[in-house]
């Protein structure tokens, strides 16, 4: 008998790089709002991706950015909280924009 595997993944990245779209695609249904407006995700959204031999809990996070407001500071704190204690951090990057300096 093969052992059942499970894990927890935090999906992180800058605003509007496709984190919510990726989570929705992996679980096969709309669990996170997708919008062109930055910072649409304001809290961690949890979704479960299951296969026959494994289960992954995905956490969609707000976009990590240089905050200009107290709300921005709090959203960045939520990203930090989301990566605490997970098994994997999945960093999503806009392939067209690449990795920037910050």
N, C-alpha and C positions, 0 to 999 in steps of 0.2 A: 504494500500500500504506500502510495506517495503522500508525503506530508503536505498538509494544506498550509499555504503561505499567506501572510498578511503584512501590511505596512501602511505607514502614514506619510503622505507627500504634501509639502507646501509648495504651491505654484506661485512664484514671485517674478517681478520684473517691473519695468517702468510702466507708466500709464499707457493704455491703448496699444499694447504689443500683442494682444490676443490671448491673454491668460484665461479669461472667461470663455472665449470661443473654444479654446483647447479643452477645458474641463467639460463643457457641454458635449463636445465631439467624443471625448473618451467615454463618458457615461451613456451616450446615446439619447439624451433628452435635455431639455432646457432647464437647468437648475440655477444658472447664474444669468443676470441681465447682461446683454451685450449692447453697447452703445458707442457712438463716435465721441461722446462727451467724456473727457478725462475725469477720473475719480468717481465713476458711476458706482463701483463696488466700494462700499463704505464699511464693511465688516467681513470677517472670514465667512465664506460660503462653503459648507461641507457637502461633498458628494461621494458616493460609493461606486467604484468600478469593480465589477466582479467577473471572474472567469471560473471555469470548472475547478481549477486548482489554486486560485488565489483571490484575494480581496484587497483592494487598495482604497484607503480613505484619502480623498483629494481635498485640499483646502485652497480655494481661490482667494487671493488676497487683494487689497487695494494696491494701486500702482505706487512703487517706491520712487520718491522724487525729492527735489530740493524744496522744502516747505516755505511758503511765504505767509502762512496764516497759522493760527492755533489748530484749526481743523487739519491742515496739512501735517503738522507735527504729530497730532494724534493718529492720523492714518498711517504714518510711518511707524509709530509705536505698535500699531496693530500688526504690521508686517513682521516686526521684530518678535512680537508675542507668538505669531503663527509659526515661525521657524524654530521656536524653542521646543525641544522634545520630539521633533519629527525624525523619521528614518532617512528621508531624502528631501533636499531642497531642489526643486526644478526651476531653474532660472530661464525665463522665456525672453528672447531678444527678437526685435523686429529685424528680419534678415536684410531688408532694404536699407535700414538706418545703421545697422551694425552696433557695436559696443562703443558708447561715448565716454567722455571723461568724467561725467558725473551729472 
